[in-house]
């Protein structure tokens, strides 16, 4: 029987706790450490309930030999990951960075998962990046020339925890850097809207591209193929407005509904980045065996 990949989670907030629930469902991953700073946090209490080993020693729980893991999901903050990255590198531990730190190699599974498998530190960019970059990348492949790309992600305010709120500037910078890299367009803009509406809204991302010309039928076919590829690891990802071309602009809109593993299903922003990260870890696990 093949050994499961031993993984740890650093950061016990919404992202980390949802990752834990997804790891438990995985056939090839096993959570050996759920690590944070507060034993009384909701995430810690959930881990205890599930029988998962915990610690409030933060990264020291890994450096002092308390836990033996192959891979760590760093779900802390961009600033903290900049400190953690060289430590994990020195220990030879693979890292999947859930923060917008811009430290590791950028990974969007629908685009470059196979190329990422030999990297030691992978950055999952942002939730808006995971939703929009495959669309922008597909447009780049099907449209002769793109002058400008803009993405707007609207999420429920309730699904944005303190880590997300503390990293809003980093969110914008990392999303724009990734958009520019994958879509090969220097003129990009990323916008995030924290919507307090009730009932809570599902995550919705719109991609706009200013172009000289396009064959919209070719674009539609390519976008549908792109969406189908993402749905392999994010089942709640859905195209809700097919590509529209008007006055030199293409517009595409997608919606992401979460699996409801930890937060409610409206928290698609949490789900898409975590599903992307799990797909990376599962790829590592299969390569290991």
C-alpha positions, 0 to 999 in steps of 0.5 A: 500500500502506498504511503500517504503524504504527511502534511502539516498546516501552519495557521489555524484560521478559516483557510487552515481549518478548511484545508484540514477538512479537505485533507481528511477527505483525501485518499493520499494526504494525511494531516500530521500537524495542525499548528497555530498560536491559540489553543482556544481558536475555533480551528484548534477546537475543530482539530482536537475534535477530529483527533488531529495532533495540534500545537500552539508553538507556531513554526517552532513546532516544526523546527523542534522536531515535534512533527515529522512532515513532508509538506506544509501548507503555510496559511499565516500571512504574507509577512510571516511566510517571508520569515518561514520560507527560508526555515522550511527550505533549510529543513527540506520541507515542501511548502505550499504558500497560501499567502500573497507573499510573492516568495515561491513559484506561482502555481495555477493548477489548470495552467502549470501544475506539471511544471511546478512539481519539482519546486520546493515553495509554491505560491497559490497567489490569491483566491481572485487569482485562481479564479481569473488567471486561467481565464486571462491565460486562455484569452491570451492564447486565443486573442491576437493582442491584449492591451489591458486586463482587469479582474473584479472579484466580489466575495462575501464579507463574512468569508474574508477573515482577519488574515485576508483583511490584513493582506489586501495590499499584498492581495492586489500586488500578487494578483496583478503580478500573476496576471501579468506573468501568465497572460503576458500583459503588462497593463493589468488591474485587480480589484476585490470587493468585500460585499456585506450583503445578506443573504451572503453572495457567492464569489463572483469574478469578472474578467475584462480584456481590451483587445484590437479584435477577436473571433468570439466563437473561438474564444467561447470554445476555449473558455469552456474548455478552460472552465472544464479543466478547473472544474476537475479540482474546483467542482463549484467553479461555473461560467455564468456569463459566456465571453461577450465582445463589444466595442473592443472589449471582451467580458467573461464572468464566473462564479465559485460556490464552495463545497461547504467543508468548513465555512458555508458554501457561499465562501467560494473564495476560500474553496477555490484557493484551497482546492488548488492547493490540495490538487498540488499536494495530491500531485506531490503525493502521487509523484512520491509513490 
